[in-house]
Amino acid sequence: MNYYRAFTGKSFDNSAINLLIIWTSIILVLSSCKKDDTPAPLTNTQLLTQHTWQLYETVQQIGGVQTSYKMNGINTTGSDYSRVRLVFKTDGSGLLTDPLNNKYTLTWKFDRNDESKMTVVINYPAPATLNYTLIYLDENTFSNTLFYSESGQQVLASSKYIPVP
């Protein structure tokens, strides 16, 4: 029996009830959704360019001789690596401060298909192209391996950089 019709003498319009049910459902669904406050992870470019990096440690194989440096620790390299700094800017430029405290501009770019590889050109008096591989980046670490030639010797180096405090 239709109670609404029995008391009012009018026919009840089901479309009004259906509309009310739909709007109530929409309001309940929307009010139960929470905004995801988790920020998107930083890109490698963002991670690389957010700090000035200082050398924390490096191990080098030069010819048949291995040398190493660790901040506030061992240094068998013959150079004061505590001065080394790297700055990477978002426009692909940057700056290197070497162990003698000389400053050189540089350009850099990640490999187009693999951001674990990067090419850096340091504008020494004779520019040097370095191909970084096995790059690892996070908020507090920039590490890499590179192979290059220096004074006729082949050099394999693995290095870890940390942000300058």
Rosetta blueprint (number, residue, H / E / L):
1 M L
2 N L
3 Y H
4 Y H
5 R H
6 A H
7 F H
8 T H
9 G L
10 K L
11 S L
12 F L
13 D L
14 N H
15 S H
16 A H
17 I H
18 N H
19 L H
20 L H
21 I H
22 I H
23 W H
24 T H
25 S H
26 I H
27 I H
28 L H
29 V H
30 L H
31 S H
32 S H
33 C L
34 K L
35 K L
36 D L
37 D L
38 T L
39 P L
40 A L
41 P L
42 L L
43 T L
44 N H
45 T H
46 Q H
47 L H
48 L H
49 T H
50 Q L
51 H L
52 T E
53 W E
54 Q E
55 L E
56 Y E
57 E E
58 T E
59 V E
60 Q E
61 Q E
62 I E
63 G L
64 G L
65 V E
66 Q E
67 T E
68 S E
69 Y E
70 K E
71 M L
72 N L
73 G L
74 I L
75 N E
76 T L
77 T L
78 G L
79 S L
80 D L
81 Y H
82 S H
83 R H
84 V L
85 R E
86 L E
87 V E
88 F E
89 K L
90 T L
91 D L
92 G L
93 S E
94 G E
95 L E
96 L E
97 T E
98 D L
99 P L
100 L L
101 N L
102 N L
103 K E
104 Y E
105 T E
106 L E
107 T E
108 W E
109 K E
110 F E
111 D E
112 R L
113 N L
114 D E
115 E E
116 S E
117 K E
118 M E
119 T E
120 V E
121 V E
122 I E
123 N L
124 Y L
125 P L
126 A L
127 P L
128 A E
129 T E
130 L E
131 N E
132 Y E
133 T E
134 L E
135 I E
136 Y E
137 L E
138 D E
139 E L
140 N L
141 T E
142 F E
143 S E
144 N E
145 T E
146 L E
147 F E
148 Y E
149 S E
150 E E
151 S L
152 G L
153 Q E
154 Q E
155 V E
156 L E
157 A E
158 S E
159 S E
160 K E
161 Y E
162 I E
163 P E
164 V L
165 P L
